[in-house]
Amino acid sequence: MKTILIATQKPFAKIAVSQMKQIAEDKGYKVVLFEKYAEQSDFEKAVTDCDAIIIRSDLATKEVFDAAKNLKIIVRAGAGFDNIDLAAATAHNVVAMNTPGQNSNAVAELVFGMMISAARNGYDGKDGVELRGKKLGIHAYGNVGRYVAEIAKGFGMSVYAFDPFVAKEKMQAEGVTPVSSVEELYSTCQYVSLHIPATAQTKKSINFGLLNTMPQGAVLVNTARKEVIDEDGILKMMENRADFKYLSDIAPDCAHVFAEKYEGKYFFTPKKMGAQTAEANINAGIAAVNQIIDFFETGNVNFKVNK
């Protein structure tokens, strides 16, 4: 009997765990829960005998792969996978996967929750602005970006997108105006919703020079990764542009500076909350279990993210 370890410092919802266990056990797999662990070393000790691991934002480091002697597959229940050491996974002949699309609507709705709150000044009783008629730029038109576009059109916003990996014809067919460069996106749109992954090419790529081209009343919404932001650059933007607001699903390392100097011009969630809905919990968890079972039963590696 193969063992699936669900290793989560930030546990899945109980209903998600119940359904995940039911699916796995019905197929003859053993499920072991390892939740709210205190130290990374505890995670390393827990993986010794498992054949598969499901994680959320947990760190799958080289040490984890070194300790997991029987491991064949690890699945990150969510879209991002930068918390997995992909080189170590490959070196240990472990297939690494994510579950793209399962959290997308939850993240997109958070984008608009933050945008509406910012537009109304955190509901402080003062006059705000409306989203209707404003231009929204979507930086990376993947699963989340498409949901953001769908919601934005319902608000009566004009939607633009930049993504060199998506055909312009597809964007146009979905009512989105494609632009040819990052610079064009930012200089055109008052609101920009950021969905790029953290890679060697994208880290610190959102800098002052780019942000400063945004029109008056500029708002940057980041539900991607903090690493893509040039923190020196965004602090310079906050200092130089009284009209600029930064909304993020993950606080930057310089969050204390925002708290000291820029009250009312920013909002950071207390922890990464894009996927923190019951529906996303269930969707991503079930997808992870099904992908593991499909891998063992049929060899399916459709969502493999390592080489």
C-alpha positions as a LaTeX table, in Angstrom:
\begin{tabular}{lrrr}
\hline
Residue & $x$ (\AA) & $y$ (\AA) & $z$ (\AA) \\
\hline
Met1 & 0.00 & 0.00 & 0.00 \\
Lys2 & 1.40 & 3.36 & $-1.06$ \\
Thr3 & 1.41 & 6.22 & 1.44 \\
Ile4 & 0.43 & 9.82 & 0.67 \\
Leu5 & 1.72 & 12.34 & 3.20 \\
Ile6 & $-0.26$ & 15.59 & 3.47 \\
Ala7 & 2.32 & 17.92 & 5.00 \\
Thr8 & 0.92 & 21.37 & 5.72 \\
Gln9 & 1.98 & 23.99 & 8.23 \\
Lys10 & $-1.14$ & 25.84 & 7.10 \\
Pro11 & $-3.67$ & 22.98 & 7.06 \\
Phe12 & $-6.34$ & 22.34 & 4.48 \\
Ala13 & $-9.91$ & 22.90 & 5.62 \\
Lys14 & $-11.33$ & 19.86 & 7.42 \\
Ile15 & $-13.86$ & 19.23 & 4.67 \\
Ala16 & $-11.05$ & 19.23 & 2.09 \\
Val17 & $-8.98$ & 16.74 & 4.11 \\
Ser18 & $-12.01$ & 14.50 & 4.53 \\
Gln19 & $-12.67$ & 14.37 & 0.81 \\
Met20 & $-8.98$ & 13.92 & $-0.04$ \\
Lys21 & $-8.70$ & 10.98 & 2.35 \\
Gln22 & $-11.88$ & 9.40 & 1.04 \\
Ile23 & $-10.71$ & 9.53 & $-2.58$ \\
Ala24 & $-7.27$ & 8.11 & $-1.74$ \\
Glu25 & $-8.47$ & 5.38 & 0.61 \\
Asp26 & $-11.15$ & 4.26 & $-1.84$ \\
Lys27 & $-8.31$ & 3.62 & $-4.31$ \\
Gly28 & $-6.27$ & 1.67 & $-1.77$ \\
Tyr29 & $-3.84$ & 4.39 & $-0.64$ \\
Lys30 & $-2.88$ & 5.22 & 2.93 \\
Val31 & $-3.09$ & 8.89 & 3.94 \\
Val32 & $-0.97$ & 10.40 & 6.70 \\
Leu33 & $-1.67$ & 13.92 & 7.99 \\
Phe34 & 1.22 & 16.06 & 9.19 \\
Glu35 & $-0.15$ & 19.49 & 10.09 \\
Lys36 & 0.99 & 22.64 & 11.92 \\
Tyr37 & 4.54 & 21.38 & 12.42 \\
Ala38 & 6.90 & 23.71 & 14.27 \\
Glu39 & 10.25 & 23.27 & 12.51 \\
Gln40 & 11.45 & 22.46 & 9.00 \\
Ser41 & 13.46 & 19.61 & 10.54 \\
Asp42 & 10.17 & 18.05 & 11.68 \\
Phe43 & 9.02 & 17.98 & 8.07 \\
Glu44 & 12.26 & 16.28 & 7.05 \\
Lys45 & 11.70 & 13.55 & 9.64 \\
Ala46 & 8.10 & 13.00 & 8.57 \\
Val47 & 8.85 & 12.14 & 4.94 \\
Thr48 & 10.97 & 9.04 & 5.54 \\
Asp49 & 8.48 & 6.40 & 4.46 \\
Cys50 & 6.03 & 8.14 & 2.15 \\
Asp51 & 5.59 & 7.48 & $-1.58$ \\
Ala52 & 3.88 & 10.81 & $-2.33$ \\
Ile53 & 3.65 & 14.21 & $-0.67$ \\
Ile54 & 1.06 & 16.95 & $-0.92$ \\
Ile55 & 2.14 & 20.41 & 0.27 \\
Arg56 & 0.81 & 23.94 & 0.18 \\
Ser57 & 3.33 & 26.72 & 0.91 \\
Asp58 & 5.63 & 24.29 & 2.72 \\
Leu59 & 9.30 & 24.21 & 1.71 \\
Ala60 & 10.30 & 21.08 & $-0.20$ \\
Thr61 & 14.06 & 21.54 & 0.13 \\
Lys62 & 16.99 & 19.37 & $-0.88$ \\
Glu63 & 17.04 & 18.05 & 2.70 \\
Val64 & 13.43 & 16.93 & 2.36 \\
Phe65 & 14.24 & 15.00 & $-0.82$ \\
Asp66 & 17.37 & 13.53 & 0.77 \\
Ala67 & 15.25 & 12.17 & 3.62 \\
Ala68 & 12.36 & 10.89 & 1.49 \\
Lys69 & 13.91 & 7.63 & 0.30 \\
Asn70 & 10.69 & 6.18 & $-1.16$ \\
Leu71 & 9.30 & 9.37 & $-2.66$ \\
Lys72 & 8.12 & 9.26 & $-6.27$ \\
Ile73 & 5.91 & 12.34 & $-6.58$ \\
Ile74 & 5.29 & 15.64 & $-4.79$ \\
Val75 & 2.35 & 17.92 & $-5.58$ \\
Arg76 & 2.03 & 21.54 & $-4.58$ \\
Ala77 & $-1.70$ & 22.16 & $-4.11$ \\
Gly78 & $-1.79$ & 25.52 & $-5.85$ \\
Ala79 & $-0.45$ & 27.29 & $-8.90$ \\
Gly80 & 2.99 & 28.43 & $-7.73$ \\
Phe81 & 5.79 & 25.96 & $-7.15$ \\
Asp82 & 8.80 & 28.08 & $-6.20$ \\
Asn83 & 8.72 & 26.48 & $-2.75$ \\
Ile84 & 9.89 & 23.21 & $-4.33$ \\
Asp85 & 13.60 & 22.68 & $-5.05$ \\
Leu86 & 13.01 & 21.42 & $-8.58$ \\
Ala87 & 16.65 & 20.52 & $-9.17$ \\
Ala88 & 16.69 & 18.37 & $-6.04$ \\
Ala89 & 13.43 & 16.71 & $-7.08$ \\
Thr90 & 14.89 & 15.85 & $-10.47$ \\
Ala91 & 18.15 & 14.61 & $-8.92$ \\
His92 & 16.13 & 12.21 & $-6.76$ \\
Asn93 & 13.93 & 11.08 & $-9.69$ \\
Val94 & 10.87 & 12.64 & $-8.08$ \\
Val95 & 8.10 & 14.08 & $-10.24$ \\
Ala96 & 7.04 & 17.54 & $-9.03$ \\
Met97 & 3.62 & 18.90 & $-9.95$ \\
Asn98 & 1.33 & 21.81 & $-9.20$ \\
Thr99 & $-2.47$ & 22.08 & $-9.58$ \\
Pro100 & $-2.94$ & 24.99 & $-11.99$ \\
Gly101 & $-6.32$ & 26.66 & $-12.13$ \\
Gln102 & $-7.76$ & 25.27 & $-8.91$ \\
Asn103 & $-7.22$ & 28.47 & $-6.89$ \\
Ser104 & $-7.70$ & 30.90 & $-9.74$ \\
Asn105 & $-11.15$ & 32.25 & $-8.96$ \\
Ala106 & $-10.31$ & 32.71 & $-5.28$ \\
Val107 & $-7.25$ & 34.79 & $-6.17$ \\
Ala108 & $-9.16$ & 36.83 & $-8.75$ \\
Glu109 & $-11.90$ & 37.66 & $-6.26$ \\
Leu110 & $-9.25$ & 38.78 & $-3.75$ \\
Val111 & $-7.85$ & 41.13 & $-6.39$ \\
Phe112 & $-11.19$ & 42.88 & $-6.60$ \\
Gly113 & $-11.79$ & 42.80 & $-2.87$ \\
Met114 & $-8.57$ & 44.78 & $-2.41$ \\
Met115 & $-9.26$ & 47.08 & $-5.36$ \\
Ile116 & $-12.74$ & 48.03 & $-4.14$ \\
Ser117 & $-11.49$ & 48.67 & $-0.62$ \\
Ala118 & $-8.68$ & 50.86 & $-1.93$ \\
Ala119 & $-11.03$ & 52.74 & $-4.27$ \\
Arg120 & $-13.20$ & 53.60 & $-1.24$ \\
Asn121 & $-10.21$ & 54.52 & 0.96 \\
Gly122 & $-10.73$ & 51.57 & 3.27 \\
Tyr123 & $-14.30$ & 52.78 & 3.92 \\
Asp124 & $-13.07$ & 55.71 & 6.00 \\
Gly125 & $-16.07$ & 57.91 & 5.20 \\
Lys126 & $-14.28$ & 60.07 & 2.63 \\
Asp127 & $-15.07$ & 60.28 & $-1.06$ \\
Gly128 & $-13.61$ & 57.47 & $-3.12$ \\
Val129 & $-13.54$ & 56.59 & $-6.81$ \\
Glu130 & $-15.31$ & 54.05 & $-9.00$ \\
Leu131 & $-13.82$ & 51.20 & $-10.98$ \\
Arg132 & $-16.22$ & 51.53 & $-13.92$ \\
Gly133 & $-14.53$ & 53.12 & $-16.91$ \\
Lys134 & $-11.02$ & 52.63 & $-15.55$ \\
Lys135 & $-8.32$ & 50.75 & $-17.46$ \\
Leu136 & $-7.06$ & 47.51 & $-15.91$ \\
Gly137 & $-3.84$ & 45.90 & $-17.08$ \\
Ile138 & $-3.29$ & 42.19 & $-16.48$ \\
His139 & 0.39 & 41.29 & $-16.30$ \\
Ala140 & 0.40 & 37.59 & $-17.30$ \\
Tyr141 & $-2.80$ & 36.26 & $-18.79$ \\
Gly142 & $-2.92$ & 32.79 & $-17.28$ \\
Asn143 & $-5.66$ & 31.07 & $-15.29$ \\
Val144 & $-5.93$ & 33.82 & $-12.67$ \\
Gly145 & $-5.58$ & 36.59 & $-15.22$ \\
Arg146 & $-8.53$ & 35.25 & $-17.19$ \\
Tyr147 & $-10.76$ & 35.25 & $-14.11$ \\
Val148 & $-9.61$ & 38.79 & $-13.28$ \\
Ala149 & $-10.52$ & 39.87 & $-16.80$ \\
Glu150 & $-13.95$ & 38.26 & $-16.54$ \\
Ile151 & $-14.73$ & 40.05 & $-13.29$ \\
Ala152 & $-13.32$ & 43.36 & $-14.55$ \\
Lys153 & $-15.61$ & 43.33 & $-17.57$ \\
Gly154 & $-18.55$ & 42.91 & $-15.18$ \\
Phe155 & $-17.40$ & 46.09 & $-13.43$ \\
Gly156 & $-17.33$ & 47.95 & $-16.73$ \\
Met157 & $-13.55$ & 48.29 & $-16.81$ \\
Ser158 & $-11.49$ & 48.34 & $-20.01$ \\
Val159 & $-9.18$ & 45.33 & $-19.85$ \\
Tyr160 & $-5.68$ & 45.11 & $-21.32$ \\
Ala161 & $-3.17$ & 42.28 & $-20.98$ \\
Phe162 & 0.45 & 41.46 & $-21.68$ \\
Asp163 & 1.57 & 37.85 & $-22.00$ \\
Pro164 & 4.04 & 36.78 & $-24.70$ \\
Phe165 & 2.95 & 33.16 & $-24.25$ \\
Val166 & $-0.74$ & 33.75 & $-25.06$ \\
Ala167 & $-1.97$ & 34.44 & $-28.58$ \\
Lys168 & $-3.33$ & 37.94 & $-29.12$ \\
Glu169 & $-6.27$ & 36.43 & $-30.95$ \\
Lys170 & $-7.27$ & 34.49 & $-27.83$ \\
Met171 & $-7.22$ & 37.65 & $-25.71$ \\
Gln172 & $-9.24$ & 39.54 & $-28.29$ \\
Ala173 & $-11.80$ & 36.74 & $-28.48$ \\
Glu174 & $-12.25$ & 37.09 & $-24.71$ \\
Gly175 & $-12.82$ & 40.84 & $-24.86$ \\
Val176 & $-9.30$ & 41.80 & $-23.77$ \\
Thr177 & $-7.00$ & 44.22 & $-25.58$ \\
Pro178 & $-3.50$ & 42.74 & $-25.99$ \\
Val179 & $-0.48$ & 45.04 & $-25.72$ \\
Ser180 & 2.95 & 44.40 & $-27.17$ \\
Ser181 & 5.14 & 45.17 & $-24.15$ \\
Val182 & 5.23 & 45.46 & $-20.37$ \\
Glu183 & 5.98 & 49.15 & $-20.77$ \\
Glu184 & 2.86 & 49.70 & $-22.87$ \\
Leu185 & 0.72 & 47.89 & $-20.30$ \\
Tyr186 & 1.89 & 50.02 & $-17.37$ \\
Ser187 & 1.84 & 53.34 & $-19.20$ \\
Thr188 & $-1.71$ & 52.66 & $-20.43$ \\
Cys189 & $-3.43$ & 51.35 & $-17.31$ \\
Gln190 & $-4.32$ & 53.06 & $-14.04$ \\
Tyr191 & $-4.74$ & 49.65 & $-12.40$ \\
Val192 & $-2.34$ & 46.75 & $-12.93$ \\
Ser193 & $-2.94$ & 43.25 & $-11.58$ \\
Leu194 & 0.28 & 41.27 & $-11.31$ \\
His195 & 0.36 & 37.51 & $-11.93$ \\
Ile196 & 3.90 & 36.69 & $-13.07$ \\
Pro197 & 5.90 & 33.89 & $-11.41$ \\
Ala198 & 9.14 & 34.56 & $-9.54$ \\
Thr199 & 11.91 & 33.51 & $-11.93$ \\
Ala200 & 15.44 & 34.68 & $-12.59$ \\
Gln201 & 14.01 & 36.94 & $-15.32$ \\
Thr202 & 11.13 & 38.40 & $-13.30$ \\
Lys203 & 12.61 & 38.92 & $-9.84$ \\
Lys204 & 12.78 & 42.67 & $-9.05$ \\
Ser205 & 11.47 & 43.42 & $-12.54$ \\
Ile206 & 8.65 & 45.64 & $-11.24$ \\
Asn207 & 10.74 & 48.71 & $-10.58$ \\
Phe208 & 10.43 & 52.47 & $-10.24$ \\
Gly209 & 11.08 & 53.19 & $-13.91$ \\
Leu210 & 8.21 & 50.93 & $-14.92$ \\
Leu211 & 5.77 & 51.96 & $-12.20$ \\
Asn212 & 6.37 & 55.67 & $-12.68$ \\
Thr213 & 4.94 & 55.47 & $-16.21$ \\
Met214 & 1.50 & 54.60 & $-14.80$ \\
Pro215 & $-1.23$ & 57.27 & $-15.10$ \\
Gln216 & $-2.46$ & 59.38 & $-12.18$ \\
Gly217 & $-4.33$ & 57.41 & $-9.53$ \\
Ala218 & $-2.12$ & 54.39 & $-10.16$ \\
Val219 & $-2.80$ & 51.17 & $-8.24$ \\
Leu220 & $-0.60$ & 48.06 & $-8.35$ \\
Val221 & $-2.19$ & 44.82 & $-7.13$ \\
Asn222 & 0.20 & 41.96 & $-6.42$ \\
Thr223 & $-1.21$ & 38.49 & $-5.83$ \\
Ala224 & 1.90 & 36.89 & $-7.32$ \\
Arg225 & 5.16 & 36.83 & $-5.37$ \\
Lys226 & 6.96 & 39.52 & $-3.35$ \\
Glu227 & 10.24 & 38.68 & $-5.09$ \\
Val228 & 9.08 & 40.19 & $-8.39$ \\
Ile229 & 8.95 & 43.64 & $-6.76$ \\
Asp230 & 12.04 & 45.85 & $-6.59$ \\
Glu231 & 11.44 & 47.07 & $-3.03$ \\
Asp232 & 13.78 & 50.05 & $-3.33$ \\
Gly233 & 11.89 & 51.03 & $-6.45$ \\
Ile234 & 8.44 & 50.73 & $-4.94$ \\
Leu235 & 9.49 & 52.75 & $-1.90$ \\
Lys236 & 10.76 & 55.44 & $-4.26$ \\
Met237 & 7.41 & 55.30 & $-6.03$ \\
Met238 & 5.55 & 55.71 & $-2.73$ \\
Glu239 & 7.72 & 58.71 & $-1.87$ \\
Asn240 & 7.50 & 60.41 & $-5.27$ \\
Arg241 & 3.89 & 59.70 & $-6.22$ \\
Ala242 & 1.26 & 60.70 & $-3.66$ \\
Asp243 & $-1.40$ & 59.23 & $-5.97$ \\
Phe244 & 0.10 & 55.70 & $-6.01$ \\
Lys245 & $-1.27$ & 52.77 & $-3.99$ \\
Tyr246 & 0.22 & 49.30 & $-3.53$ \\
Leu247 & $-2.02$ & 46.37 & $-2.62$ \\
Ser248 & $-0.45$ & 42.98 & $-2.02$ \\
Asp249 & $-1.36$ & 39.47 & $-0.96$ \\
Ile250 & 2.07 & 39.16 & 0.62 \\
Ala251 & 3.83 & 41.84 & 2.64 \\
Pro252 & 7.21 & 43.02 & 1.32 \\
Asp253 & 10.30 & 42.82 & 3.50 \\
Cys254 & 10.09 & 46.61 & 3.86 \\
Ala255 & 6.52 & 46.52 & 5.21 \\
His256 & 7.60 & 48.40 & 8.33 \\
Val257 & 8.49 & 51.43 & 6.17 \\
Phe258 & 4.99 & 51.43 & 4.68 \\
Ala259 & 3.52 & 51.29 & 8.18 \\
Glu260 & 5.67 & 54.20 & 9.35 \\
Lys261 & 5.26 & 56.51 & 6.35 \\
Tyr262 & 2.44 & 55.59 & 4.00 \\
Glu263 & $-0.75$ & 54.97 & 5.95 \\
Gly264 & $-3.75$ & 54.83 & 3.66 \\
Lys265 & $-1.64$ & 54.21 & 0.54 \\
Tyr266 & $-1.20$ & 50.46 & 0.88 \\
Phe267 & $-2.80$ & 47.23 & 2.02 \\
Phe268 & $-1.10$ & 43.92 & 2.81 \\
Thr269 & $-2.92$ & 40.77 & 3.85 \\
Pro270 & $-1.66$ & 39.35 & 7.17 \\
Lys271 & $-0.59$ & 36.17 & 5.34 \\
Lys272 & $-0.85$ & 34.97 & 1.75 \\
Met273 & $-4.61$ & 34.59 & 1.38 \\
Gly274 & $-5.32$ & 34.28 & $-2.33$ \\
Ala275 & $-6.25$ & 30.62 & $-2.04$ \\
Gln276 & $-7.88$ & 30.93 & 1.39 \\
Thr277 & $-11.42$ & 29.95 & 0.48 \\
Ala278 & $-13.24$ & 26.73 & 1.26 \\
Glu279 & $-13.79$ & 26.13 & $-2.44$ \\
Ala280 & $-10.16$ & 26.63 & $-3.42$ \\
Asn281 & $-9.03$ & 24.45 & $-0.52$ \\
Ile282 & $-11.22$ & 21.62 & $-1.70$ \\
Asn283 & $-10.46$ & 22.06 & $-5.41$ \\
Ala284 & $-6.67$ & 22.14 & $-5.02$ \\
Gly285 & $-6.54$ & 19.33 & $-2.47$ \\
Ile286 & $-8.73$ & 16.99 & $-4.50$ \\
Ala287 & $-6.79$ & 17.81 & $-7.67$ \\
Ala288 & $-3.52$ & 16.95 & $-5.90$ \\
Val289 & $-4.83$ & 13.57 & $-4.73$ \\
Asn290 & $-6.26$ & 12.72 & $-8.15$ \\
Gln291 & $-3.00$ & 13.68 & $-9.88$ \\
Ile292 & $-1.03$ & 11.42 & $-7.55$ \\
Ile293 & $-3.36$ & 8.48 & $-8.10$ \\
Asp294 & $-3.35$ & 9.07 & $-11.86$ \\
Phe295 & 0.44 & 9.17 & $-11.82$ \\
Phe296 & 0.76 & 5.85 & $-10.00$ \\
Glu297 & $-2.02$ & 4.15 & $-11.96$ \\
Thr298 & $-1.35$ & 5.42 & $-15.50$ \\
Gly299 & 1.96 & 7.31 & $-15.43$ \\
Asn300 & 0.24 & 10.61 & $-16.23$ \\
Val301 & 2.66 & 13.54 & $-15.78$ \\
Asn302 & 0.60 & 16.27 & $-17.43$ \\
Phe303 & 1.25 & 18.80 & $-14.66$ \\
Lys304 & 4.93 & 18.02 & $-14.13$ \\
Val305 & 6.98 & 21.19 & $-13.47$ \\
Asn306 & 10.51 & 19.76 & $-13.19$ \\
Lys307 & 12.64 & 18.32 & $-15.97$ \\
\hline
\end{tabular}
